[in-house]
């Protein structure tokens, strides 16, 4: 998971921004390029001020501190911010594509999606109601197709054969998985080893920014299992939630997703290649509820499979992580098969979230549905429903995002090198969901 969070006039603030070394604009620009740059500056101010109206709206910011201070000192009311988002979207529409270089056209498309998300989220903050599908499309530029829960019954039937026995399947799966919990005193060593392995795989294919680094921290009482707080200058704080037992599979899952080639690498590359090298200021701020999150979560989830394709993940866990955790390596294959089978249930959570948020399921019914169709333990299901309450349609980014990134990367070629190059383009360019369909 990725999340976080004016005494001077906007004109004055824009002048300050353009003077900031890290965000310096190119020396000579065509009028359309300058207009695009001005919209980008105003978008950053809009986002920072919206972040003062909703906790968690801003996931990361590493631009000029003066801008952040100004947003905190004098944020506009939501009604004014909605008008500003509309104004910027209209201004963006007046910039002719033929007057822009190819990379600037992609920049324009990216900003269009980010502004549409701002319009949607600000409307939600103001009290407007959307269906699950409309909300997801407005925020993330993808309209989810929700499958009926009964369509997942054949998958559950297959899993029944992997965990035979009597009684409730979710209970049997929970009991089986509890044999693979990392002992508390070994969690940090196993997680560090997992992250290091993900980094080694990534460095073999992607040149990382010089001096990139992360800090690892263990926390409690969070609705998510892991989080990357990007600090700027290629530095992340990766937090792991220890509220619930941590299974052996989570070491590589979280190491790749939050770190390499996931959120840490994506943010570091965007900062280096777009914010610093191009002076594209809009990439110095990350609004959580935006198409940027669809790309971030989808690529981070697919990054696990890219780094450890096929049986490579189970084999690495068996040979390196099971001994560190004090678990029996001989049982790794059975556990890996179960995890792979459960992956086919990922999008069931979208349907449950939509039903619950629309009031067609009670909270207890949603918890029970998560237990049955996502095979969570009772505690895991309650945690997942808490996540849905907090982040709503954000859940589509993990499974639909992963599927779309996977399809896009696989179309690039059958070789490992071709696929990693495609992945690097996804996470270092102004990629939007529509790019993944091409």
matplotlib code that plots the C-alpha trace (Angstrom):
import matplotlib.pyplot as plt

x = [0.0, 1.1, -0.4, 0.3, -0.1, -1.6, -0.1, 1.5, -0.4, -0.3, 1.7, 4.3, 4.4, 4.9, 7.8, 9.3, 8.8, 10.4, 13.4, 13.9, 16.9, 15.4, 12.4, 13.9, 12.1, 13.9, 15.4, 13.5, 9.9, 7.2, 4.0, 2.1, 4.9, 4.9, 1.1, 1.5, 4.1, 2.0, -1.0, 1.4, 2.5, -1.1, -1.9, 0.7, -0.7, -4.2, -3.1, -1.2, -4.2, -6.6, -4.3, -5.1, -8.8, -8.5, -6.0, -4.2, -5.0, -1.3, 0.8, 4.2, 5.7, 9.3, 8.9, 9.8, 9.0, 7.6, 4.7, 3.9, 4.1, 1.8, -0.8, -0.8, -1.1, -3.9, -5.7, -8.7, -12.1, -13.2, -15.6, -12.8, -10.6, -13.3, -13.5, -9.8, -9.7, -12.4, -10.4, -7.2, -9.0, -10.5, -7.1, -5.5, -8.1, -7.2, -3.6, -3.4, -1.6, 0.1, 1.9, 3.5, 6.5, 5.6, 6.7, 4.7, 1.6, 2.0, 2.5, -0.7, -2.6, -1.1, -2.2, -5.7, -6.2, -4.7, -7.1, -10.1, -9.2, -9.0, -12.4, -13.8, -12.2, -13.0, -16.6, -16.6, -15.1, -17.9, -20.5, -21.2, -22.0, -20.8, -21.4, -18.4, -17.7, -18.1, -15.9, -13.2, -13.3, -13.2, -10.3, -8.2, -9.3, -10.4, -13.9, -13.9, -16.0, -17.4, -18.0, -20.7, -19.3, -20.7, -18.3, -15.5, -17.0, -15.0, -11.8, -12.8, -13.5, -10.0, -8.6, -10.7, -8.5, -5.3, -6.5, -8.7, -10.7, -13.9, -15.5, -15.2, -12.7, -11.5, -10.9, -8.9, -6.8, -6.2, -5.0, -2.8, -1.2, -0.6, 2.2, 4.0, 4.0, 7.4, 8.3, 8.3, 12.0, 12.8, 10.6, 13.1, 15.9, 13.5, 12.1, 15.6, 16.7, 13.5, 14.0, 17.7, 16.8, 14.2, 16.8, 19.4, 16.9, 15.9, 19.5, 20.4, 18.0, 17.3, 19.9, 18.8, 19.5, 22.8, 22.4, 18.9, 18.0, 15.2, 14.5, 12.5, 10.1, 7.5, 4.2, 0.8, -2.8, -2.9, -5.5, -2.8, -0.1, 2.8, 3.4, 6.0, 6.4, 8.5, 10.7, 12.4, 16.1, 15.6, 14.8, 11.8, 10.5, 9.0, 6.6, 5.4, 2.2, 2.6, -1.1, -1.6, 0.7, 3.3, 3.5, 6.7, 5.3, 5.1, 8.8, 9.2, 5.7, 6.4, 10.0, 9.1, 5.9, 7.0, 10.7, 12.2, 10.9, 7.8, 7.0, 10.5, 11.9, 9.0, 9.1, 12.9, 12.9, 10.0, 11.8, 15.1, 13.8, 10.8, 11.0, 14.7, 15.8, 12.7, 11.6, 8.0, 6.8, 3.6, 5.7, 7.0, 3.5, 1.7, -2.1, -3.1, -6.5, -5.4, -4.4, -0.8, -1.9, -3.3, 0.1, 2.0, 0.0, -0.4, 3.3, 4.3, 2.1, 3.3, 6.9, 6.8, 6.1, 8.6, 11.4, 10.5, 8.7, 7.2, 8.5, 11.4, 9.6, 8.8, 12.4, 14.0, 11.7, 12.5, 16.3, 16.9, 13.9, 12.5, 15.8, 16.0, 12.5, 13.0, 10.3, 10.5, 11.7, 10.2, 6.7, 7.4, 5.9, 2.5, 2.4, 3.4, 0.7, -1.9, -0.8, -0.8, -4.4, -5.6, -4.3, -7.2, -9.6, -8.0, -10.8, -13.5, -12.6, -13.8, -17.3, -17.4, -16.2, -18.8, -21.6, -20.6, -20.0, -23.4, -25.1, -26.1, -24.0, -23.7, -20.3, -20.6, -21.8, -18.7, -16.4, -18.0, -17.8, -14.1, -13.5, -15.4, -14.2, -10.8, -10.0, -9.0, -8.9, -11.5, -8.9, -7.7, -11.2, -11.9, -8.7, -9.6, -13.1, -11.4, -9.2, -12.3, -13.9, -10.8, -9.8, -13.0, -12.5, -8.7, -8.9, -9.1, -5.6, -4.0, -5.7, -6.9, -3.8, -1.6, -3.4, -3.1, 0.6, 1.3, -0.4, 1.4, 4.8, 4.3, 3.4, 6.8, 8.4, 9.2, 12.7, 13.4, 15.4, 12.5, 10.0, 12.2, 12.8, 9.0, 8.6, 11.2, 9.3, 6.0, 7.5, 9.8, 7.5, 4.2, 2.3, -1.5, -3.8, -4.7, -1.1, -1.3, -4.0, -2.0]
y = [0.0, 3.5, 6.6, 9.9, 12.8, 31.2, 34.2, 34.7, 34.8, 31.9, 34.0, 34.7, 31.0, 30.1, 32.4, 30.8, 27.3, 28.2, 29.5, 26.3, 24.5, 21.0, 22.0, 24.4, 24.7, 24.5, 27.8, 28.3, 27.1, 27.5, 29.3, 26.0, 24.4, 27.4, 27.1, 23.5, 24.2, 26.9, 24.4, 21.9, 24.5, 25.4, 21.7, 21.2, 24.1, 22.7, 19.3, 20.6, 22.7, 19.7, 17.8, 20.2, 19.5, 15.7, 13.7, 11.3, 13.1, 13.8, 10.6, 12.2, 15.6, 16.6, 20.0, 23.5, 23.7, 27.3, 25.8, 23.3, 26.0, 28.3, 25.5, 24.9, 28.6, 29.5, 26.6, 27.5, 26.1, 22.9, 24.9, 27.1, 24.2, 22.5, 25.6, 25.7, 22.1, 22.9, 25.9, 24.0, 21.2, 23.7, 25.5, 22.1, 21.4, 24.7, 23.6, 22.1, 18.8, 19.8, 22.6, 20.1, 17.8, 14.0, 13.8, 17.0, 15.4, 12.5, 15.1, 16.7, 13.4, 12.6, 16.0, 15.5, 12.3, 13.8, 16.7, 14.5, 12.6, 15.9, 16.9, 13.6, 13.5, 17.1, 16.3, 13.4, 15.5, 18.0, 15.2, 14.1, 10.4, 8.1, 4.4, 2.2, 2.0, 5.8, 6.6, 4.2, 5.6, 9.2, 8.6, 6.0, 6.3, 2.7, 1.4, -1.9, -4.9, -6.5, -10.3, -11.9, -13.7, -17.0, -16.9, -17.5, -20.8, -23.0, -21.5, -22.3, -25.9, -26.2, -24.8, -27.4, -30.1, -28.3, -28.1, -31.2, -31.9, -31.2, -27.9, -24.4, -23.9, -20.5, -22.1, -24.9, -22.5, -20.3, -23.3, -24.4, -21.0, -20.6, -23.2, -20.6, -17.6, -16.0, -16.1, -12.6, -12.6, -13.6, -11.2, -8.4, -10.7, -12.4, -9.1, -7.6, -10.7, -10.6, -6.9, -7.5, -10.3, -8.0, -5.3, -7.7, -8.8, -5.3, -3.9, -6.5, -4.8, -1.2, 1.4, 2.9, 6.5, 7.0, 7.0, 5.5, 4.0, 3.0, 2.6, -0.3, 0.2, -2.1, -0.5, -1.5, -0.3, 0.4, -0.7, -1.8, -4.6, -2.5, 1.0, 3.0, 6.6, 8.3, 11.1, 12.4, 12.2, 8.5, 7.8, 5.8, 4.7, 1.2, 0.3, -3.2, -3.7, -6.4, -6.4, -9.8, -12.7, -12.3, -15.3, -16.3, -15.3, -11.7, -11.2, -11.2, -9.8, -6.7, -6.5, -6.2, -4.3, -1.6, -1.6, -3.1, -2.8, -1.4, 1.9, 2.9, 2.4, 4.0, 7.1, 7.4, 7.1, 9.6, 12.0, 11.6, 11.4, 13.7, 16.1, 16.8, 16.0, 17.6, 20.1, 18.6, 19.9, 17.8, 14.7, 16.3, 15.7, 12.4, 12.7, 9.2, 9.1, 9.4, 7.3, 7.5, 5.0, 2.6, 2.5, 2.4, -0.4, -2.4, -2.3, -3.0, -6.1, -7.3, -6.6, -9.7, -11.9, -10.1, -10.5, -14.1, -15.7, -19.2, -21.3, -19.0, -17.3, -20.6, -21.9, -18.8, -18.9, -22.6, -22.2, -18.8, -17.7, -20.8, -21.6, -18.0, -18.3, -21.7, -23.2, -26.6, -26.1, -29.4, -28.0, -24.9, -26.4, -27.0, -23.5, -22.0, -23.8, -22.5, -18.9, -19.2, -20.6, -17.9, -15.3, -16.1, -14.8, -11.3, -9.4, -10.9, -8.2, -5.6, -7.0, -7.2, -3.7, -2.4, -4.2, -3.1, 0.6, 0.7, -0.6, -3.9, -5.8, -5.2, -5.0, -8.5, -9.8, -8.1, -9.8, -13.1, -12.6, -11.7, -14.9, -17.1, -15.6, -14.1, -16.8, -14.4, -15.4, -13.6, -11.0, -10.6, -10.1, -7.5, -5.7, -5.8, -4.4, -1.6, -0.9, -0.7, 1.7, 3.9, 3.7, 2.6, 1.9, 2.1, -1.7, -2.0, -0.8, -3.9, -6.6, -4.9, -2.8, -5.9, -7.6, -4.7, -4.1, -7.8, -7.9, -4.8, -6.0, -9.5, -8.0, -6.4, -9.8, -13.2, -12.5, -11.3, -8.3, -7.1, -7.4, -5.6, -2.8, -2.5, -2.4, 0.4, 2.5, 2.0, 3.2, 6.0, 7.8, 9.7, 6.4, 6.4, 3.4, 3.8, 3.3, -0.2, -1.2, -0.3]
z = [0.0, -0.7, 1.2, 2.9, 3.4, 1.4, 2.6, -0.7, -4.0, -6.4, -8.8, -6.2, -5.2, -8.8, -9.1, -6.0, -7.5, -10.8, -9.0, -7.0, -8.3, -8.1, -10.1, -12.5, -15.8, -19.2, -20.3, -23.5, -24.0, -26.5, -25.3, -25.1, -23.0, -20.7, -20.3, -19.5, -16.9, -15.3, -15.0, -13.4, -10.8, -10.0, -9.8, -7.1, -5.1, -5.5, -4.3, -1.3, -0.2, -0.8, 1.5, 4.3, 3.8, 3.9, 5.8, 3.5, 0.3, -0.3, -0.2, -0.7, -1.4, -1.9, -3.6, -2.2, 1.4, 0.9, -1.1, 1.6, 4.3, 2.2, 1.8, 5.5, 6.4, 4.1, 2.3, 0.2, 1.1, -0.7, -2.8, -4.1, -4.7, -6.8, -9.0, -9.3, -10.5, -13.1, -14.2, -14.6, -16.5, -18.9, -19.4, -20.1, -22.8, -24.6, -25.2, -28.7, -28.9, -32.2, -30.3, -27.9, -28.2, -27.9, -24.3, -23.5, -25.0, -22.5, -19.8, -20.7, -20.7, -17.3, -15.9, -17.3, -15.4, -12.2, -12.5, -13.1, -10.0, -8.1, -9.4, -8.2, -4.9, -4.0, -4.9, -2.5, 0.2, -0.4, 0.1, -3.4, -3.8, -6.6, -7.4, -6.8, -10.6, -11.2, -8.2, -9.4, -12.9, -11.7, -9.4, -11.2, -14.9, -15.0, -14.8, -12.9, -14.1, -11.0, -11.1, -9.1, -6.0, -7.2, -10.2, -7.7, -6.5, -9.0, -7.7, -4.2, -5.3, -6.6, -3.3, -1.4, -3.0, -1.8, 1.8, 2.2, 5.4, 7.1, 8.1, 6.8, 4.0, 5.3, 8.8, 7.2, 5.1, 8.2, 10.2, 7.3, 6.8, 10.6, 10.1, 8.0, 10.4, 10.9, 14.6, 16.1, 16.9, 13.4, 11.4, 11.0, 9.7, 7.3, 6.0, 5.5, 3.6, 1.4, 0.6, -0.2, -2.6, -4.4, -4.7, -6.2, -8.8, -9.7, -9.8, -12.4, -14.8, -13.7, -12.9, -9.5, -8.6, -6.8, -3.0, -3.0, 0.4, 2.7, 6.4, 7.8, 10.6, 12.4, 13.4, 14.7, 14.6, 10.8, 8.2, 5.8, 6.0, 4.6, 3.5, 1.6, 2.7, 0.1, 1.5, -1.6, -2.6, -3.4, 0.3, 1.6, 4.9, 4.6, 7.4, 8.2, 10.2, 12.9, 14.0, 12.5, 12.0, 9.2, 6.9, 5.2, 1.7, 2.9, 2.9, -0.8, -1.4, 0.7, -0.3, -4.0, -3.5, -1.1, -2.3, -5.4, -8.1, -6.4, -4.8, -3.7, -7.2, -8.9, -6.8, -7.0, -10.8, -11.3, -9.0, -11.0, -14.5, -14.5, -11.5, -11.6, -15.2, -16.9, -14.3, -14.3, -10.9, -10.8, -10.0, -6.8, -5.3, -5.2, -4.6, -3.3, -5.0, -8.6, -11.7, -10.4, -7.7, -10.3, -11.9, -8.6, -7.0, -10.2, -11.0, -7.4, -7.3, -10.6, -9.6, -7.3, -10.3, -12.5, -10.0, -9.1, -12.0, -12.0, -9.1, -8.4, -5.5, -3.7, -4.4, -2.9, 0.1, 0.6, 0.3, 2.0, 4.0, 5.6, 7.3, 8.6, 9.9, 11.4, 9.2, 7.4, 3.8, 2.8, 3.1, 0.9, -2.3, -0.7, 0.7, -2.6, -4.4, -2.0, -2.4, -6.2, -6.1, -3.8, -6.3, -8.6, -5.9, -5.8, -7.6, -5.3, -2.9, -5.4, -5.5, -1.8, -1.4, -3.9, -2.1, 1.3, 0.4, -1.4, 1.8, 0.2, 2.7, 6.5, 8.0, 9.3, 6.0, 4.3, 6.9, 6.2, 2.5, 2.8, 4.8, 2.3, -1.0, -0.1, 2.5, 5.2, 8.8, 10.9, 12.0, 8.4, 7.1, 9.7, 8.8, 5.1, 5.7, 7.7, 4.7, 2.4, 4.8, 4.7, 1.0, -0.7, -4.5, -4.1, -3.8, -7.6, -8.1, -6.6, -8.7, -11.9, -11.9, -11.6, -14.4, -16.8, -16.0, -16.4, -19.8, -21.0, -19.9, -21.4, -24.7, -24.8, -25.4, -24.0, -22.8, -19.2, -20.5, -22.7, -19.9, -17.4, -19.9, -20.4, -16.6, -16.3, -18.8, -16.9, -13.6, -14.9, -17.5, -17.2, -17.6, -17.4, -17.3, -21.0, -21.9, -20.6, -23.1, -26.1]

ax = plt.figure().add_subplot(projection="3d")
ax.plot(x, y, z, "-o")
ax.set_aspect("equal")
plt.show()
